[in-house]
Amino acid sequence: MYTNAEEILPEELLRQVQEYIQGQEIYIPKLQFQVELPSKIVL
């Protein structure tokens, strides 16, 4: 899926990213959250 960074990133953050890469696609992985589920559910 392609999303234009200008549409979603604040201008300052976009300028910072452009210091490293311009005019190319990059992959930004999802954050991985570990959710602890309760061992027992009491009703």
N, C-alpha and C positions, 0 to 999 in steps of 0.2 A: 504494500500500500504506500502510495506517495502522498506526502503532505508538504505544501510549500511552507518553509520555515518562517517566511515573512508574515504568514497568516496566523501563526500560533506563538511565536517567541517574542518576548519584549525586545525592543530595538537594541538595547545595550547588550543583552545576551547574544543576539544575532551577530553583532559586531565582534564580540569575543570569539564566537565560533568561527567567523570568517578569518580570524588570524591564523587558524589552523587548516581550514579547507574552504574552497570557494568553487561553486559551479559543479560540484560532484554530489552524488548521493552518499549518505552515511546511514548506518544502522544504529538505532538506539534501543538497546534491549529493555525489556520490561523489568521493573523491580520485582524481586522475589521476596514475598512475605511468608513467614512461617506462622501459621495460626494454630494456637493450641486449643483443642476442643476439650470440653469437660469430660472426665471419665464417666461420670454419672449424671443423669438428668433426673431431678426430683420434681415430681408434680404435686 
